[in-house]
Amino acid sequence: MILVDSCGWMEYFCGTMRASFYSAAIEDSEKLVVPTICVYEVFKKIMKDVGEQEALTAVATMRHGECVPLTESIAISAAIIGMQYKIPLADSIIVASARRFEAKIWTQDSHFEKIPGVKFFPK
C-alpha cells in the first residue's frame, strides 16, 4: 500500500516536473491509501488557487483510493507519533493512517524525512 502526501497530490494535479514521482502511486488506485486530512489539504489549496469546481474534481480523483477517515484510534496514534517525531498535526495523522494500512508514505515534505516507512523525494 502507498500513501501519497498532500504535496505529492499537488504536484500531480498541477502537472509539475515532479508529478512523475507520484503518478505511478496515484494511478494504482488498488494500492492507494488516502487520509481525509490529505483530502482537506488538497481541496483547500486548489479551491484557493483555482476554484471550487477544480477542487471537487481533484477530490473525485483522490476517492479512487482507499479513503481513511480520522478515527479515534488513528487520532490517538497520531498524538503519540506527533510527540515522538515532533511533527505537526496533519503530518502525524498521515503517519498514523499509513501505519494503520501498512502503507509507505511518498512525500517531499522534509518533516517526514527521518520517519521509517517513507519514500522521500528531496526537493
C-alpha positions in Angstrom: 0.0 0.0 0.0 1.1 3.6 -0.7 0.0 6.9 0.8 0.8 10.0 -1.3 1.2 13.0 1.0 -0.7 16.2 0.1 2.4 17.8 -1.5 2.6 14.8 -3.9 -1.1 15.2 -4.9 -0.5 18.9 -5.5 2.5 18.2 -7.8 0.3 15.6 -9.7 -2.7 17.9 -10.1 -0.6 20.9 -11.1 1.3 18.8 -13.6 4.7 20.0 -12.4 8.0 18.4 -13.4 7.9 16.5 -10.1 4.4 15.0 -10.9 6.1 11.9 -12.4 7.5 11.0 -8.9 3.9 10.4 -7.7 1.9 9.4 -10.8 2.6 5.6 -10.5 1.3 5.5 -7.0 -1.7 7.7 -7.6 -2.7 5.9 -10.7 -2.5 2.5 -9.0 -5.7 3.0 -7.0 -5.8 -0.6 -5.8 -2.8 0.1 -3.6 -3.6 3.8 -2.8 -4.5 5.0 0.7 -5.9 8.5 1.1 -6.3 10.0 4.5 -9.2 12.5 4.9 -6.6 15.1 6.1 -5.0 14.9 2.6 -8.4 15.5 1.0 -8.8 18.6 3.3 -5.4 20.0 2.4 -5.6 19.4 -1.3 -9.2 20.7 -1.6 -8.4 23.8 0.4 -5.3 24.6 -1.7 -6.9 24.0 -5.1 -10.1 25.9 -4.1 -8.0 28.9 -3.0 -5.7 28.9 -6.1 -8.0 27.8 -8.9 -11.6 27.4 -7.8 -14.1 25.1 -6.1 -15.1 23.1 -9.2 -11.4 22.2 -9.8 -11.0 21.2 -6.2 -14.1 19.0 -6.4 -12.6 17.3 -9.5 -9.4 16.7 -7.6 -11.2 15.1 -4.7 -13.1 12.9 -7.1 -9.7 11.5 -8.3 -8.5 11.1 -4.7 -11.6 9.0 -4.0 -10.3 6.3 -6.3 -8.0 5.2 -3.5 -9.0 3.8 -0.1 -10.3 6.8 1.9 -9.2 6.7 5.5 -11.3 8.6 8.0 -9.8 10.1 11.1 -11.0 7.6 13.7 -10.4 7.7 17.4 -7.7 5.1 17.3 -5.8 6.9 14.4 -6.2 10.2 16.4 -4.6 8.6 19.5 -1.8 7.1 17.4 -1.3 10.4 15.7 -0.9 12.2 19.0 1.8 9.7 20.1 3.6 9.9 16.7 3.4 13.7 16.8 5.2 13.8 20.2 7.7 11.1 19.2 8.8 12.8 16.0 7.9 16.4 16.8 5.8 16.8 13.7 2.7 18.9 13.0 -0.9 17.6 13.5 -1.6 16.8 9.8 1.7 15.0 9.3 1.0 13.0 12.5 -2.4 11.9 11.1 -0.8 11.0 7.8 1.8 8.8 9.5 -0.8 7.1 11.8 -3.1 6.5 8.8 -0.2 5.0 6.8 0.7 2.7 9.7 -2.9 1.6 10.1 -2.7 0.2 6.5 1.0 -0.7 6.5 1.4 1.8 3.7 4.6 3.5 2.6 4.4 7.4 2.5 5.6 9.1 -0.7 6.4 12.7 0.0 8.8 15.6 -0.5 7.9 17.2 2.9 11.0 17.3 5.0 9.0 16.7 8.2 8.8 13.0 7.1 12.5 12.6 6.0 13.6 10.6 9.1 10.5 8.7 9.7 10.6 4.9 8.9 8.3 3.8 6.1 8.7 7.0 4.0 9.9 7.3 0.4 11.3 10.8 0.4 11.8 12.8 -2.7 14.2 15.7 -1.9 13.4 19.0 -3.5 
